[in-house]
Amino acid sequence: MSQDTARDSTNMKDLVSTVMLFVPSVEGISHNLNEFTKDEDLLAGIDHLTEVLRRIVTGPSVVAGVQEG
């Protein structure tokens, strides 16, 4: 993990629980003016974030009698 990436979470870690969600950037370039992430990868990241937040708020869901783990 790059120092820039780690800084995003380490500044808050003593105050709140911290998690980082990554989406892929084209050619792996990040924290750079040339960084570009495809729309479909951004949307997938939003879907994952939405699911994490749903689980935080409501707890794991039960589907057909099988609880998420």
LINQUI-V319800 format. One record per pair of residues at least 24 apart in sequence whose C-alpha atoms are under 7 Angstrom apart, sorted by sequence separation. I is the first residue (numbers start at 0). J is the second residue. D is the distance in whole Angstrom. If there is no record, write none. Layout:
i: [I,I]
j: [J,J]
d: [D,D]
This chain:
none
